[in-house]
């Protein structure tokens, strides 16, 4: 990836939304697809070096046309970790970046990072929140959006500060504790956080993860986080080895597939290396996920985007 890119803005009621791409990591393909046989999953995403697959850390930017609110959903993996950590996960960032990756991603949408009012964190695993902090001159981990309100589920916050042995390597204190110095909003369960924007709590991947739902103008968009990180995971039975409760994920995805098809919702895929957007249709008694290219709003005041390849 040569530079930070964004999709066009999509208009949903009062909100203009876009996906931002600026880096990612590689994880073991077998772990990403759990009990799905390799002969099946490698036809979906081909493994590369050390059997790992590329996974972008795609974040979401929301602009409210009726106020000065600008929200970002998730923060990506960031760049503050040491070389051994970056090598372990084969983290990539666009070339030539000279500021926190989240700032550069936000600027790619024509937005000044200082104007961001809110950062909603789906969960505190390092690849979703690592970009919310940077190293200062003293080597300390500090917030990159110190004036923004940070939203996280209380259950996930508690889990991150006292993780179980299986998730300990995903919850890093240097990503979590500095957020206490921000306007931190710890949410207790589902509900509306902005007009037309709500969060829904799910627990199969990790305790207290939240997905984000926007409704307006007769349309619905959902940001799925790790409930369905790629298009291929929009199958109820396809769970990850990283999920702490696989059967709970199956139940949560069954509910998602049903509601997404009924609502004709656009779905944002945080980690899919090819597809940013998807939809779910119900055909012949089965749910089917399909990649889509949404209708972009040409009237947006943001700078012209680098659009993704046609689907």
VOPAGU-2260 file (C-alpha; in pm, 1 decimal, decimal comma):
REM VOPAGU-2260
SITE   aa  ch    i         X         Y         Z
SITE  UNK   A    0       0,0       0,0       0,0
SITE  UNK   A    1     159,2     328,8    -110,3
SITE  UNK   A    2     -51,9     581,8      78,8
SITE  UNK   A    3    -348,3     639,4     301,9
SITE  UNK   A    4    -674,4     602,7     111,8
SITE  UNK   A    5   -1044,3     643,8     180,5
SITE  UNK   A    6   -1366,1     535,0      18,9
SITE  UNK   A    7   -1611,9     799,9     -92,8
SITE  UNK   A    8   -1860,7     938,4     155,6
SITE  UNK   A    9   -2194,0     758,9     186,3
SITE  UNK   A   10   -2495,6     960,0     305,0
SITE  UNK   A   11   -2707,6     794,7     575,1
SITE  UNK   A   12   -2964,8    1040,3     704,9
SITE  UNK   A   13   -2774,4    1323,5     872,9
SITE  UNK   A   14   -2446,0    1133,7     860,2
SITE  UNK   A   15   -2172,1    1125,7     598,5
SITE  UNK   A   16   -1962,4     813,6     646,6
SITE  UNK   A   17   -1651,2     672,3     483,5
SITE  UNK   A   18   -1399,6     395,5     540,4
SITE  UNK   A   19   -1033,8     484,1     595,6
SITE  UNK   A   20    -747,4     251,6     512,8
SITE  UNK   A   21    -392,5     300,6     625,4
SITE  UNK   A   22    -213,8     -17,3     714,9
SITE  UNK   A   23    -276,3    -353,8     870,3
SITE  UNK   A   24    -119,1    -675,1     987,2
SITE  UNK   A   25     -84,4   -1042,6     899,1
SITE  UNK   A   26    -228,8   -1320,4    1112,4
SITE  UNK   A   27    -217,3   -1696,4    1086,3
SITE  UNK   A   28    -477,0   -1812,4     834,0
SITE  UNK   A   29    -568,6   -2120,1    1034,0
SITE  UNK   A   30    -634,7   -1910,2    1343,5
SITE  UNK   A   31    -846,0   -1663,6    1145,4
SITE  UNK   A   32   -1066,7   -1941,5    1008,9
SITE  UNK   A   33   -1076,2   -2169,6    1312,8
SITE  UNK   A   34   -1221,7   -2511,4    1233,4
SITE  UNK   A   35   -1270,3   -2432,9     862,8
SITE  UNK   A   36   -1036,2   -2669,5     672,1
SITE  UNK   A   37    -743,0   -2504,2     499,5
SITE  UNK   A   38    -842,9   -2652,3     164,6
SITE  UNK   A   39   -1159,0   -2442,6     196,2
SITE  UNK   A   40   -1035,3   -2114,1     346,1
SITE  UNK   A   41    -723,8   -2076,6     130,8
SITE  UNK   A   42    -958,4   -2039,4    -166,7
SITE  UNK   A   43   -1102,2   -1732,0       7,5
SITE  UNK   A   44    -781,3   -1556,4     115,5
SITE  UNK   A   45    -455,0   -1704,3      -6,7
SITE  UNK   A   46    -190,1   -1743,1     264,7
SITE  UNK   A   47     152,3   -1594,0     217,0
SITE  UNK   A   48     473,2   -1599,7     416,4
SITE  UNK   A   49     453,1   -1825,8     724,4
SITE  UNK   A   50      93,7   -1917,0     631,1
SITE  UNK   A   51     -30,1   -1572,7     732,8
SITE  UNK   A   52    -300,4   -1372,0     556,2
SITE  UNK   A   53    -310,5    -992,5     508,4
SITE  UNK   A   54    -568,9    -806,7     714,6
SITE  UNK   A   55    -618,1    -431,0     682,1
SITE  UNK   A   56    -719,4    -236,2     989,7
SITE  UNK   A   57   -1004,0     -41,8     830,2
SITE  UNK   A   58   -1153,3     236,6    1039,9
SITE  UNK   A   59   -1470,6     438,7     994,1
SITE  UNK   A   60   -1522,9     814,6     993,6
SITE  UNK   A   61   -1863,0     974,7    1056,7
SITE  UNK   A   62   -1949,2    1341,5     995,7
SITE  UNK   A   63   -2271,6    1485,7    1134,5
SITE  UNK   A   64   -2424,5    1736,9     891,0
SITE  UNK   A   65   -2631,6    1892,0    1170,9
SITE  UNK   A   66   -2353,3    1957,6    1422,4
SITE  UNK   A   67   -1975,2    1977,7    1452,4
SITE  UNK   A   68   -1951,1    1613,1    1563,4
SITE  UNK   A   69   -1693,3    1403,4    1380,8
SITE  UNK   A   70   -1651,8    1048,8    1508,4
SITE  UNK   A   71   -1398,4     779,3    1427,8
SITE  UNK   A   72   -1471,4     412,2    1487,2
SITE  UNK   A   73   -1163,9     212,1    1592,1
SITE  UNK   A   74    -804,6     327,2    1559,1
SITE  UNK   A   75    -607,3      57,8    1380,1
SITE  UNK   A   76    -289,3    -108,3    1500,3
SITE  UNK   A   77     -69,0     203,2    1520,2
SITE  UNK   A   78     308,2     226,8    1497,3
SITE  UNK   A   79     441,1     261,0    1851,4
SITE  UNK   A   80     541,4    -101,8    1910,7
SITE  UNK   A   81     899,8    -223,7    1889,3
SITE  UNK   A   82    1043,8    -395,1    1579,4
SITE  UNK   A   83    1001,7    -746,5    1720,0
SITE  UNK   A   84     629,0    -688,4    1771,4
SITE  UNK   A   85     590,6    -541,4    1423,2
SITE  UNK   A   86     779,5    -834,8    1272,7
SITE  UNK   A   87     573,7   -1091,1    1463,8
SITE  UNK   A   88     252,7    -960,4    1310,3
SITE  UNK   A   89     408,0    -832,4     985,0
SITE  UNK   A   90     247,6    -492,7    1043,1
SITE  UNK   A   91     242,2    -264,6     741,1
SITE  UNK   A   92     187,2     108,2     715,9
SITE  UNK   A   93     189,0     338,4     413,4
SITE  UNK   A   94     534,2     458,1     320,0
SITE  UNK   A   95     661,8     792,9     434,6
SITE  UNK   A   96     425,2     853,5     724,6
SITE  UNK   A   97     566,6    1106,8     971,3
SITE  UNK   A   98     280,4    1133,4    1219,2
SITE  UNK   A   99      51,0     890,2    1402,7
SITE  UNK   A  100    -112,6     664,1    1142,2
SITE  UNK   A  101    -460,9     749,8    1267,8
SITE  UNK   A  102    -396,2    1119,5    1201,8
SITE  UNK   A  103    -286,5    1045,6     845,3
SITE  UNK   A  104    -589,6     825,5     784,4
SITE  UNK   A  105    -821,4    1099,6     910,9
SITE  UNK   A  106    -648,2    1361,0     694,7
SITE  UNK   A  107    -704,5    1140,4     388,1
SITE  UNK   A  108   -1075,5    1221,5     429,7
SITE  UNK   A  109   -1004,6    1595,3     428,8
SITE  UNK   A  110   -1055,2    1617,5     804,8
SITE  UNK   A  111    -823,5    1779,7    1059,1
SITE  UNK   A  112    -758,0    1529,1    1342,4
SITE  UNK   A  113    -794,9    1811,4    1595,3
SITE  UNK   A  114   -1162,1    1844,1    1494,9
SITE  UNK   A  115   -1248,5    1482,9    1581,6
SITE  UNK   A  116   -1489,6    1490,3    1873,9
SITE  UNK   A  117   -1535,5    1118,3    1942,1
SITE  UNK   A  118   -1345,3     790,2    1912,3
SITE  UNK   A  119   -1560,2     479,2    1948,6
SITE  UNK   A  120   -1355,2     168,6    2024,7
SITE  UNK   A  121   -1526,4    -159,3    1939,4
SITE  UNK   A  122   -1293,0    -350,5    2170,1
SITE  UNK   A  123    -948,2    -304,9    2316,0
SITE  UNK   A  124    -753,1    -570,8    2125,7
SITE  UNK   A  125    -427,8    -417,3    2002,3
SITE  UNK   A  126    -524,5    -415,3    1633,5
SITE  UNK   A  127    -833,3    -205,8    1706,4
SITE  UNK   A  128    -701,2      39,0    1965,6
SITE  UNK   A  129    -322,6      45,3    1920,6
SITE  UNK   A  130    -348,2     347,0    1691,5
SITE  UNK   A  131    -525,5     551,0    1960,6
SITE  UNK   A  132    -191,5     613,9    2133,9
SITE  UNK   A  133     163,7     710,1    2039,5
SITE  UNK   A  134     501,9     740,0    2208,8
SITE  UNK   A  135     597,2    1085,6    2329,8
SITE  UNK   A  136     955,7    1209,0    2354,6
SITE  UNK   A  137     989,3    1038,8    2693,0
SITE  UNK   A  138     879,3     705,7    2547,4
SITE  UNK   A  139     544,0     713,7    2725,2
SITE  UNK   A  140     223,9     596,5    2559,5
SITE  UNK   A  141     -14,7     892,0    2526,0
SITE  UNK   A  142    -347,5     946,2    2342,8
SITE  UNK   A  143    -334,0    1075,4    1983,4
SITE  UNK   A  144    -681,7    1233,0    2014,3
SITE  UNK   A  145    -659,5    1371,8    2370,2
SITE  UNK   A  146    -954,7    1608,4    2330,3
SITE  UNK   A  147   -1195,3    1351,7    2186,5
SITE  UNK   A  148   -1441,7    1157,3    2397,7
SITE  UNK   A  149   -1346,9     787,7    2393,7
SITE  UNK   A  150   -1632,3     535,9    2403,6
SITE  UNK   A  151   -1579,3     176,5    2519,4
SITE  UNK   A  152   -1795,8     -86,4    2683,9
SITE  UNK   A  153   -1741,5    -117,9    3059,3
SITE  UNK   A  154   -1726,0    -498,6    3032,9
SITE  UNK   A  155   -1454,4    -477,6    2771,0
SITE  UNK   A  156   -1262,0    -221,0    2972,1
SITE  UNK   A  157   -1266,3    -450,8    3274,7
SITE  UNK   A  158   -1161,6    -745,8    3058,7
SITE  UNK   A  159    -870,7    -550,0    2909,6
SITE  UNK   A  160    -735,4    -454,9    3251,6
SITE  UNK   A  161    -767,6    -810,3    3383,0
SITE  UNK   A  162    -754,0   -1037,1    3077,6
SITE  UNK   A  163    -785,0   -1412,6    3082,1
SITE  UNK   A  164    -467,6   -1605,7    2990,3
SITE  UNK   A  165    -589,9   -1674,3    2637,7
SITE  UNK   A  166    -636,6   -1305,4    2553,5
SITE  UNK   A  167    -354,1   -1155,3    2755,3
SITE  UNK   A  168    -133,5   -1099,2    2451,0
SITE  UNK   A  169    -413,4    -909,4    2273,3
SITE  UNK   A  170    -487,5    -667,8    2557,8
SITE  UNK   A  171    -183,3    -445,8    2615,0
SITE  UNK   A  172    -189,0    -205,2    2908,0
SITE  UNK   A  173       1,5      56,6    2708,3
SITE  UNK   A  174    -301,1      72,9    2477,6
SITE  UNK   A  175    -558,3      92,0    2754,2
SITE  UNK   A  176    -435,6     280,9    3060,5
SITE  UNK   A  177    -347,1     606,8    2874,4
SITE  UNK   A  178    -711,3     639,2    2768,7
SITE  UNK   A  179    -799,0     719,3    3130,3
SITE  UNK   A  180    -647,1    1062,0    3061,5
SITE  UNK   A  181    -909,0    1131,5    2793,8
SITE  UNK   A  182   -1280,4    1205,7    2815,8
SITE  UNK   A  183   -1353,4     838,4    2872,1
SITE  UNK   A  184   -1711,5     717,0    2842,8
SITE  UNK   A  185   -1752,5     358,9    2964,4
SITE  UNK   A  186   -2085,5     232,7    2834,3
SITE  UNK   A  187   -2295,3     -31,2    3007,6
SITE  UNK   A  188   -2462,9    -225,9    2727,7
SITE  UNK   A  189   -2642,9    -131,1    2405,6
SITE  UNK   A  190   -2797,8     204,5    2326,7
SITE  UNK   A  191   -2787,8     522,7    2119,9
SITE  UNK   A  192   -2468,7     726,1    2161,2
SITE  UNK   A  193   -2533,4     994,5    1893,5
SITE  UNK   A  194   -2854,1    1078,9    1705,1
SITE  UNK   A  195   -2917,7     781,5    1476,5
SITE  UNK   A  196   -2600,2     601,5    1591,5
SITE  UNK   A  197   -2622,0     313,3    1836,8
SITE  UNK   A  198   -2396,6      41,0    1969,2
SITE  UNK   A  199   -2485,7    -323,1    2021,8
SITE  UNK   A  200   -2290,7    -542,0    2261,7
SITE  UNK   A  201   -2172,0    -890,8    2163,3
SITE  UNK   A  202   -1964,0   -1132,3    2367,6
SITE  UNK   A  203   -1854,3   -1426,7    2152,8
SITE  UNK   A  204   -1529,8   -1283,9    2016,5
SITE  UNK   A  205   -1438,0   -1116,4    2343,9
SITE  UNK   A  206   -1643,3    -998,0    2637,9
SITE  UNK   A  207   -1801,0    -658,6    2579,9
SITE  UNK   A  208   -1720,8    -597,3    2213,8
SITE  UNK   A  209   -1955,4    -347,1    2052,8
SITE  UNK   A  210   -2070,2    -315,6    1693,2
SITE  UNK   A  211   -2198,4      16,3    1556,8
SITE  UNK   A  212   -2525,3      77,3    1373,5
SITE  UNK   A  213   -2635,6     390,5    1187,3
SITE  UNK   A  214   -2991,2     443,2    1069,9
SITE  UNK   A  215   -3126,0     736,7     873,9
SITE  UNK   A  216   -3305,9     827,0     553,2
SITE  UNK   A  217   -3450,3     477,2     530,3
SITE  UNK   A  218   -3102,5     320,0     527,5
SITE  UNK   A  219   -2900,2     114,9     775,4
SITE  UNK   A  220   -2522,1      67,3     795,2
SITE  UNK   A  221   -2341,8    -157,1    1041,3
SITE  UNK   A  222   -1976,2    -169,5    1140,9
SITE  UNK   A  223   -1917,6    -529,9    1244,8
SITE  UNK   A  224   -1570,9    -523,8    1403,3
SITE  UNK   A  225   -1459,0    -883,1    1471,1
SITE  UNK   A  226   -1807,1   -1032,7    1470,8
SITE  UNK   A  227   -1745,5   -1080,5    1097,3
SITE  UNK   A  228   -1399,6    -945,4    1011,4
SITE  UNK   A  229   -1414,2   -1046,6     643,3
SITE  UNK   A  230   -1678,8   -1121,8     383,9
SITE  UNK   A  231   -1609,3   -1493,4     428,8
SITE  UNK   A  232   -1689,1   -1476,8     799,6
SITE  UNK   A  233   -2046,0   -1374,5     714,7
SITE  UNK   A  234   -2128,6   -1742,2     747,7
SITE  UNK   A  235   -2274,7   -1828,3    1084,5
SITE  UNK   A  236   -2065,7   -2143,1    1129,9
SITE  UNK   A  237   -1731,7   -1986,6    1030,8
SITE  UNK   A  238   -1570,5   -1876,9    1355,8
SITE  UNK   A  239   -1214,7   -1774,8    1437,3
SITE  UNK   A  240    -968,3   -1951,9    1659,3
SITE  UNK   A  241    -940,6   -1615,9    1836,0
SITE  UNK   A  242   -1308,7   -1620,1    1941,2
SITE  UNK   A  243   -1340,4   -1702,0    2310,4
SITE  UNK   A  244   -1693,2   -1848,3    2275,9
SITE  UNK   A  245   -1741,5   -1995,5    1928,8
SITE  UNK   A  246   -2102,4   -2105,1    1978,4
SITE  UNK   A  247   -2191,4   -1760,8    2108,5
SITE  UNK   A  248   -2042,1   -1612,4    1789,7
SITE  UNK   A  249   -2260,8   -1849,6    1586,0
SITE  UNK   A  250   -2571,7   -1727,4    1769,6
SITE  UNK   A  251   -2473,0   -1362,9    1732,1
SITE  UNK   A  252   -2404,0   -1401,4    1361,3
SITE  UNK   A  253   -2732,0   -1582,3    1304,8
SITE  UNK   A  254   -2910,4   -1282,6    1456,3
SITE  UNK   A  255   -2698,2   -1042,5    1249,9
SITE  UNK   A  256   -2763,8   -1224,2     920,6
SITE  UNK   A  257   -3138,3   -1222,7     980,6
SITE  UNK   A  258   -3161,6    -855,6    1073,7
SITE  UNK   A  259   -2912,7    -738,6     808,3
SITE  UNK   A  260   -3109,7    -910,0     533,3
SITE  UNK   A  261   -3441,0    -771,8     661,1
SITE  UNK   A  262   -3300,8    -418,8     687,4
SITE  UNK   A  263   -3106,5    -446,4     359,8
SITE  UNK   A  264   -2817,5    -307,4     561,7
SITE  UNK   A  265   -2477,2    -209,5     429,3
SITE  UNK   A  266   -2207,6    -386,7     629,6
SITE  UNK   A  267   -1854,5    -255,8     686,2
SITE  UNK   A  268   -1582,5    -523,2     694,3
SITE  UNK   A  269   -1291,7    -413,8     911,4
SITE  UNK   A  270   -1031,2    -672,1     807,9
SITE  UNK   A  271   -1122,6    -794,4     459,9
SITE  UNK   A  272    -822,0    -747,3     227,5
SITE  UNK   A  273   -1041,5    -689,0     -79,3
SITE  UNK   A  274   -1392,7    -587,5      21,3
SITE  UNK   A  275   -1485,3    -291,6     241,0
SITE  UNK   A  276   -1862,9    -325,3     208,6
SITE  UNK   A  277   -2107,9    -613,5     193,4
SITE  UNK   A  278   -2476,4    -696,9     215,4
SITE  UNK   A  279   -2669,5   -1009,3     313,2
SITE  UNK   A  280   -2952,4   -1154,9     108,1
SITE  UNK   A  281   -3188,2   -1439,5     191,8
SITE  UNK   A  282   -3228,2   -1684,1     -95,4
SITE  UNK   A  283   -3378,2   -2032,6    -104,6
SITE  UNK   A  284   -3392,0   -2053,2     272,0
SITE  UNK   A  285   -3026,1   -1953,2     317,5
SITE  UNK   A  286   -2833,8   -1635,0     388,6
SITE  UNK   A  287   -2572,9   -1525,4     137,4
SITE  UNK   A  288   -2317,8   -1246,8     177,3
SITE  UNK   A  289   -2223,1   -1041,7    -126,6
SITE  UNK   A  290   -1967,5    -762,8    -175,4
SITE  UNK   A  291   -2116,9    -429,7    -276,8
SITE  UNK   A  292   -2002,2     -86,7    -384,7
SITE  UNK   A  293   -2223,8     172,8    -214,7
SITE  UNK   A  294   -2355,9     486,1    -380,5
SITE  UNK   A  295   -2115,4     764,4    -290,3
SITE  UNK   A  296   -2232,4    1117,3    -214,6
SITE  UNK   A  297   -2078,2    1348,9    -475,5
SITE  UNK   A  298   -2188,8    1656,5    -281,2
SITE  UNK   A  299   -1960,5    1584,3      16,1
SITE  UNK   A  300   -1719,9    1863,4     104,1
SITE  UNK   A  301   -1435,7    1615,7     161,7
SITE  UNK   A  302   -1145,4    1588,8     -78,7
SITE  UNK   A  303   -1168,0    1348,3    -370,9
SITE  UNK   A  304   -1101,5     993,2    -252,0
SITE  UNK   A  305    -892,8     714,1    -391,5
SITE  UNK   A  306   -1173,6     467,3    -455,2
SITE  UNK   A  307   -1126,7      98,3    -401,3
SITE  UNK   A  308   -1125,1    -140,6    -691,5
SITE  UNK   A  309   -1469,5    -227,3    -834,9
SITE  UNK   A  310   -1624,1    -539,7    -688,7
